[in-house]
Amino acid sequence: MYAPPEQLNSNHCLVTDKSDSYSLGIVLYELFYVFSTEMERCHCLNDLRISLKVNEDFAECYPFETKIIERLVLNEREKRTNVEELLTIYTTEVQQRMKKKQNNKKQMIIKDLEEKLRDKDKRIQQLELELEKNKL
């Protein structure tokens, strides 16, 4: 189940970092996908090995992980992502997610401050009206 095509289709066992990448792709799919039954697991893993695509539901829930898994399980060893490339891709993704969270947090703070400013503006208008009334 975890052996890459070049090992299955060869008389002598070829083991490289790209072979390990293939196995890692299968393992990652198993870790992220919640299989209902052992039969579903076998079916989904077999589909991944043949079509090089993950289940559509999985792809919707985990688009980033889908991209990684599908790059790890390519049949052509030379085109597979190796561990160094994987770390670079993952680091970039984490940095982008952190930046997005920071931006979202900043936006929430800005909205909160804008709301407070509107409330204070309303209070100033109320006080100005009261002051006008008292002058008369």
C-alpha positions in Angstrom: 0.0 0.0 0.0 2.8 2.4 0.8 5.4 1.3 -1.7 5.9 3.7 -4.7 5.3 2.4 -8.3 9.0 2.2 -9.0 9.5 -0.3 -6.2 6.4 -2.4 -7.2 7.4 -2.5 -10.9 11.1 -3.4 -10.4 13.0 -6.6 -9.8 15.4 -4.8 -7.5 14.2 -2.5 -4.7 14.9 1.2 -5.5 14.9 3.3 -2.3 15.4 7.0 -2.5 14.1 10.1 -0.8 11.5 10.3 -3.5 10.3 6.8 -2.6 9.9 8.0 1.0 8.0 11.0 -0.3 5.5 8.7 -2.0 4.9 6.8 1.2 4.6 10.0 3.2 1.8 11.1 0.8 -0.1 8.0 1.5 0.4 8.3 5.3 -0.6 12.0 5.3 -3.8 11.1 3.5 -4.6 8.4 6.1 -3.9 10.9 8.9 -6.1 13.6 7.6 -9.0 11.6 6.1 -11.5 10.0 8.6 -12.4 6.7 7.0 -15.7 5.2 8.1 -14.7 1.6 7.4 -11.6 -0.3 6.5 -13.1 -1.0 3.1 -13.5 2.8 2.5 -9.9 3.3 3.5 -8.7 0.6 1.0 -10.9 2.0 -1.7 -9.8 5.6 -1.2 -6.1 4.7 -1.0 -6.4 2.5 -4.1 -8.1 5.5 -5.9 -5.3 7.7 -4.9 -2.7 5.3 -6.2 -4.5 4.9 -9.5 -5.9 8.4 -10.2 -3.3 10.4 -8.2 -6.3 12.4 -6.8 -7.7 12.5 -3.3 -11.4 12.2 -2.5 -13.4 15.3 -3.5 -14.8 15.8 0.0 -11.3 15.7 1.3 -10.1 18.1 -1.3 -12.8 20.6 -0.3 -11.9 20.4 3.4 -8.2 20.3 3.0 -7.1 22.1 -0.2 -3.6 22.8 1.0 -3.0 19.2 2.2 -4.5 17.9 -1.1 -2.0 19.9 -3.1 0.8 18.4 -1.0 -0.4 14.8 -1.0 -1.1 14.8 -4.8 2.5 16.1 -5.4 3.9 13.4 -3.1 2.2 10.5 -4.8 3.0 11.3 -8.4 3.9 8.1 -10.4 7.0 9.8 -11.9 9.6 9.8 -9.2 11.5 12.8 -10.7 8.4 15.0 -10.4 7.6 14.1 -6.8 8.1 16.7 -4.1 11.0 15.8 -1.9 11.1 16.5 1.9 13.1 19.7 1.5 10.6 21.1 -1.1 7.8 20.0 1.2 9.3 21.9 4.1 9.6 25.0 2.0 6.0 24.7 0.8 4.8 24.2 4.3 6.8 27.0 5.8 5.5 29.4 3.1 1.9 28.3 3.8 2.3 28.7 7.6 3.8 32.2 7.1 0.9 33.2 4.8 -1.7 31.9 7.3 0.0 33.7 10.2 0.1 36.9 8.2 -3.6 36.5 7.3 -4.5 36.0 11.0 -2.5 39.1 12.0 -4.4 41.1 9.3 -7.7 39.7 10.5 -6.8 40.6 14.1 -5.9 44.1 13.0 -9.1 44.5 11.1 -11.1 43.4 14.1 -9.3 46.0 16.3 -9.9 48.7 13.7 -13.6 47.9 13.5 -13.8 47.9 17.3 -12.1 51.3 17.5 -14.3 52.7 14.7 -17.4 51.6 16.7 -16.1 53.3 19.8 -15.4 56.4 17.9 -18.9 56.5 16.5 -20.3 56.0 20.0 -18.2 58.9 21.3 -19.3 61.1 18.3 -22.9 60.4 19.2 -22.2 61.3 22.8 -20.5 64.5 21.7 -23.6 65.4 19.6 -25.9 64.7 22.5 -23.8 66.9 24.9 -23.7 69.7 22.3 -27.5 69.6 22.0 -27.8 69.8 25.8 -25.4 72.7 25.9 -27.4 74.5 23.3 -30.6 74.0 25.3 -28.9 75.3 28.4 -27.7 78.4 26.7 -31.3 79.3 25.7 
